[in-house]
Amino acid sequence: MAGNLSPIDTAKFVAAKRAVDFVEDKMRVGLGTGSTAAWMVRTLGERVREEGLSIMGVPTSSRTAELASQVGITVVSLDEARWLDLTIDGTDEFDGDLNLIKGGGGAHLQEKIVATASDTMVVIADPSKQVEHLGAFPLPVEVIPFGWQTTKALLEEAIDATDVLGTSGTLRMNGDAPFVTDEGNHIIDLHLQRIGDARKLSLVLNQIPGIVENGLFIDICDRVVIGHPDGRVEVIDINEGTQEETRIDFADDDNIFLDL
């Protein structure tokens, strides 16, 4: 399969391959949403089929639920699982403290609920997601449709007093119509360029009526698994203060899409 993947997809694949090593039999596992998380779901499905791994997966979106069922993972709701051993998800950005921006796929509300209901959160990423300061990637803010333009004006006024470089927001679109989340809400993407104090900004945003949740994940991620196009994988553990590097070897004829 190596010859069939672009460098960025190879990086995502090896990160996902390493991350699912943290999954053990009988675990309740949160399943993230997005292109990188999709690699994880497929590689986890491989372990379920080939090793007889028995797990319950709690998806963070309808898209992930459908994919997980396709690859043989038992899907349950968070209410059924109640508490999770582990969540594995992707990210749009992460900094040196493993704080994140998530929500590029529009699922950060469910992703944050699932991640905070887990003993451990593992994030998988390619090297481009690592930044010195959060904010280059637009920060998603989920808002209820009622009065969303008023909410947008209020949040732009509020963030003007915070340590950011930009203050504009745009309604996320899906073609000619507003993007709608699984919860029936809209998303306003904030173009901040650089976030000086992510913790303060998160608190400010969630004080504004009409805002459901923002895409800042503060003190939630425990490990980041970074895949590289050459097969190298770095694992950064913020709690242990460790960083290790391994290499993922896989055969050219490996194909985790044969079942789909």
Sequence and secondary structure as in RCSB ss.txt:
>XXXX:A:sequence
MAGNLSPIDTAKFVAAKRAVDFVEDKMRVGLGTGSTAAWMVRTLGERVREEGLSIMGVPTSSRTAELASQVGITV
VSLDEARWLDLTIDGTDEFDGDLNLIKGGGGAHLQEKIVATASDTMVVIADPSKQVEHLGAFPLPVEVIPFGWQT
TKALLEEAIDATDVLGTSGTLRMNGDAPFVTDEGNHIIDLHLQRIGDARKLSLVLNQIPGIVENGLFIDICDRVV
IGHPDGRVEVIDINEGTQEETRIDFADDDNIFLDL
>XXXX:A:secstr
 GGGS HHHHHHHHHHHHHGGG  TT EEEE  SHHHHHHHHHHHHHHHHH    EEEESSHHHHHHHHHTT EE
  HHHH SEEEEEE  SEE TT  EE  TTS HHHHHHHHHTEEEEEEEE GGGB SSTTSS EEEEE STTHHH
HHHHHHHHHTTSSBS  EEEE EETTEE   TTS EEEEEE S BS HHHHHHHHTTSTTEEEESEE S   EEE
EE TTSEEEEEETTTTEEEEEE    TT  TTTT 
